[in-house]
């Protein structure tokens, strides 16, 4: 069952495409473009899932994921990190910080939907966060 997503993405075209795609699937999507107050937005929205860009103005996605994981109520919140930087070191750093899934840009609509559905299903089943890598190929 679809729920609420907070999408932290500063590229307007990508944000709108993901918002449209998920809204069509029944998700309520709150889009936010600034890293500096992203944690406050996430806390206020209490989403079922966060989609977080790595490179943001104000504060990086890496800093934000660390902050999310420090809040006990959000310690197991599924987080899908999007980035144009797909190097292994970036993935490893994101996984250590607590990202649930890592997806490199560009990605297809199907990849985003599959990742969101999988993360939501895991959360619904109360499964622990498992880091996995999803590549656009």
N, C-alpha and C positions, 0 to 999 in steps of 0.2 A: 504494500500500500504506500502510495506517495505521501510525502510529508513536507517539511520545511527545509529549505536549503539557503544558506548564506553563501553568496558568491563574492569573493574579494578579488577583483580583476580590474586593472586600470585601462586596459585596451577596450575601448567602447564597442568595437565590432565583435570582438570575442565574447565580451560580457553579454551583449544583446543576443548573439547566436545561441549561447548556452541557456540564457534565460528563456528564450523562445522555445528551444528544444525541450527543456524540462517542464515548462508551463504546459506545453502540449500533452505531456505525460501525466499531468495532474499535480505537479509539484508547485508549491508556493515558493517563489524565488525572490530573495532580497539581494539586490546588487549594491555593492559598495566598492569605491575605487581607491580609497586612501588607506595605507597601512598604519598610519599613526594612531587612529582610533578604531581599528578593526576589531580588537578584542572587546571593546565596549559594545560595538554593534552585535558581535556574536553572542555576548552574554545577554543583551537585551532581547534578541530574537529567539534565543533558546532553540536553535535548529536541530534537525535530525542528522544533518550532514553539512560539512563546510567544504567548499571548493576554493582553494587558495592559490593565487599566483605567487611565484617565487620572488619576482622583481616588481616591487611596488614603490610608489612615492611615500615618503614619511617613515616607513619601517618595512624591512624585508619580510617575505613570507616565512623565512627561517626563524626570525625573531618572534613572529606571531605564533608559529606552531609551538615554540618553547613556552610562550606565555600561556597558550591554551592548555598545555599539558601540566602546567603548574596549578591550574584551578581544579580542585578535586572533582567538582561536578562535571567537568569537561574532560577528565583524564582519558576517557574511552570514546570520546566523540570522533566519529569517522571523519578523516580529513583527506581529501584528494588534492594533491599538489600538482599544479600545472606549471610548466616552465619551457622556455625555448632552449634552456641549457640542459642537455641530456648526458653530460659526462658522468662517468661512474662515480667520481668523487662527490658530485652534487647529489646523486641518488643516495649514496652511503650517508652523507651528512644529513639529508632529509629523513632517512629511515632512523638514524640515531636520535634525531630531534623528536620523532614520534609521528611522522606522517604515515597514514594507513596505506595509501597508494600514491604512486608517482607517475605522472603522464607527461610525455614530452609533446611540445607543439611542433609541427601541426598535427592535429588528431582529427579523426572522423567523428561525425555525429554518433555513429554506432558505438565507437569506443567510449565516448563520454557516457552514453546511456547505459552501456554494459557495466562500466565502472560504478556509476551511481546505483544501479540496481543491485549489484553485488555487495557494495558497501552497506546499503540499506538492509539487505537480507541478512548480512552478518550481524548488524546491530540489532535487528529484530529478534534474532535467535540468541542474542546475548553472547555471541562468540567474541573471544578476545581479538583485539586488533592484530592483524597479521600483515606485515609489510610485504607488498608485492610490487612488481614493476610492470607497468603497462606501456609498451612502446608503440608509437605510430610506425608502421613498417612499410 
